[in-house]
Amino acid sequence: MAKNESVKDGIIFPKGPKNDAYAQYFVGQSYLQGLVNDPEVNVGVGNVTFEPGCRNNWHIHHDGFQILLVTGGEGWYQEAGKKAQLLKPGDVIVTHDGVKHWHGATKDSWFSHVAITAGTPEWLEPVSDEEYASVEEDK
């Protein structure tokens, strides 16, 4: 049984449906619940839930930023060239314009965060199983 199973039922916000629209940019299964659906607001706000072992590809936000508000479970955040950070509820990550990074669940825990995103994402290569395993070993 995975840790933090309660995350799959939603913590603060609903888990949302399977994240099929962005599935090609994830290794494993994620879920996405949009939280702000106002066409006059030029910032995306969504609750993203990751099954154990799920992570998104390396990516960069251009002409914007991304803020992650961790709401449940355990996950990882890593910027290119830096050591990965273990994330737990209450952690806040700010990713500035142009910074290559990825985030996702630990191998044995569900993980959830609210993502506040401005700008245009550039999706890059997947986080390889080898990269991911090395982060997990440093845990």
C-alpha positions as CSV (number, residue, x, y, z in Angstrom):
1,M,0.0,0.0,0.0
2,A,1.3,3.5,-0.9
3,K,1.8,6.2,1.6
4,N,-0.7,9.1,1.9
5,E,-3.5,7.2,0.1
6,S,-6.0,9.9,1.4
7,V,-4.5,12.3,-1.2
8,K,-6.2,10.3,-4.0
9,D,-9.6,11.4,-2.6
10,G,-8.6,15.1,-2.6
11,I,-7.2,17.0,0.3
12,I,-8.4,20.6,0.1
13,F,-9.5,20.6,-3.5
14,P,-11.0,17.8,-5.6
15,K,-8.5,15.4,-7.3
16,G,-10.1,16.0,-10.7
17,P,-10.2,13.8,-13.7
18,K,-7.3,11.9,-15.3
19,N,-4.9,14.5,-16.8
20,D,-5.3,13.3,-20.3
21,A,-4.7,16.7,-21.9
22,Y,-1.1,16.7,-20.6
23,A,-0.5,12.9,-20.3
24,Q,2.2,13.0,-23.0
25,Y,4.3,15.2,-20.6
26,F,4.1,12.9,-17.6
27,V,5.6,9.5,-16.7
28,G,2.8,7.8,-14.7
29,Q,-0.8,8.9,-13.9
30,S,-1.7,12.4,-12.9
31,Y,-5.0,14.1,-12.3
32,L,-5.9,17.8,-12.9
33,Q,-8.7,19.9,-11.4
34,G,-8.8,23.5,-12.8
35,L,-9.6,26.0,-9.9
36,V,-9.9,29.3,-11.7
37,N,-11.9,29.4,-15.0
38,D,-12.1,33.1,-15.6
39,P,-11.0,34.2,-19.1
40,E,-10.1,37.6,-17.8
41,V,-7.4,36.0,-15.5
42,N,-4.2,35.2,-17.4
43,V,-2.9,32.8,-14.8
44,G,-3.6,29.1,-14.6
45,V,-4.5,27.7,-11.2
46,G,-5.0,24.0,-10.9
47,N,-4.8,21.2,-8.3
48,V,-2.5,18.5,-9.7
49,T,-2.5,15.0,-8.0
50,F,0.2,12.4,-8.8
51,E,0.0,8.7,-8.2
52,P,3.1,7.2,-6.6
53,G,6.1,7.4,-8.9
54,C,4.4,9.8,-11.3
55,R,6.4,12.9,-12.4
56,N,6.2,15.5,-15.2
57,N,8.8,16.0,-17.8
58,W,11.5,18.6,-17.5
59,H,10.0,21.9,-18.6
60,I,10.6,25.6,-18.7
61,H,8.1,28.5,-18.2
62,H,8.7,31.3,-20.6
63,D,7.5,34.9,-20.0
64,G,6.1,33.8,-16.6
65,F,6.6,31.7,-13.6
66,Q,5.2,28.8,-11.6
67,I,4.3,28.6,-7.9
68,L,3.6,25.3,-6.3
69,L,1.7,25.1,-3.0
70,V,2.1,21.6,-1.6
71,T,-1.2,20.3,-0.1
72,G,-0.7,16.6,0.4
73,G,1.7,13.6,0.3
74,E,5.3,13.6,-0.6
75,G,7.0,14.7,-3.8
76,W,10.1,16.0,-5.5
77,Y,11.1,19.3,-7.1
78,Q,14.3,19.6,-9.0
79,E,15.9,22.4,-11.0
80,A,18.5,21.5,-13.6
81,G,22.0,21.3,-12.1
82,K,20.7,21.3,-8.5
83,K,19.9,18.6,-6.0
84,A,16.2,17.6,-5.8
85,Q,14.1,18.8,-2.9
86,L,11.8,16.6,-0.9
87,L,8.4,18.3,-0.7
88,K,5.8,17.9,2.1
89,P,2.5,19.7,2.8
90,G,3.0,23.4,3.5
91,D,6.0,23.7,1.2
92,V,6.0,26.5,-1.3
93,I,8.2,26.4,-4.5
94,V,8.7,29.4,-6.8
95,T,10.1,28.7,-10.2
96,H,11.2,31.8,-12.1
97,D,11.0,32.5,-15.8
98,G,13.3,30.3,-17.9
99,V,14.3,27.8,-15.2
100,K,14.4,24.1,-16.3
101,H,12.7,21.9,-13.7
102,W,10.4,19.0,-12.9
103,H,8.2,17.9,-10.1
104,G,6.3,14.8,-9.1
105,A,5.5,12.2,-6.4
106,T,8.0,10.0,-4.5
107,K,8.0,6.4,-5.6
108,D,5.9,5.3,-2.6
109,S,3.5,8.2,-2.0
110,W,0.6,10.0,-3.5
111,F,1.4,13.8,-4.0
112,S,-0.7,16.9,-4.5
113,H,0.0,20.5,-5.2
114,V,-1.8,23.6,-6.4
115,A,0.1,25.0,-9.4
116,I,-0.2,28.7,-10.2
117,T,1.3,29.2,-13.6
118,A,1.8,32.2,-15.9
119,G,3.5,32.3,-19.3
120,T,4.0,29.6,-21.8
121,P,5.4,26.2,-20.9
122,E,8.0,24.5,-23.0
123,W,7.9,20.7,-22.4
124,L,11.2,18.9,-22.7
125,E,12.5,15.4,-22.2
126,P,11.0,13.0,-19.6
127,V,12.8,12.5,-16.3
128,S,14.4,9.1,-17.0
129,D,14.0,6.2,-14.7
130,E,17.7,6.4,-13.9
131,E,17.5,10.1,-13.0
132,Y,14.4,9.4,-10.9
133,A,16.0,6.4,-9.1
134,S,19.1,8.5,-8.3
135,V,16.9,11.2,-6.7
136,E,15.0,8.5,-4.7
137,E,18.3,7.0,-3.5
138,D,19.4,10.3,-2.1
139,K,16.2,10.5,0.0
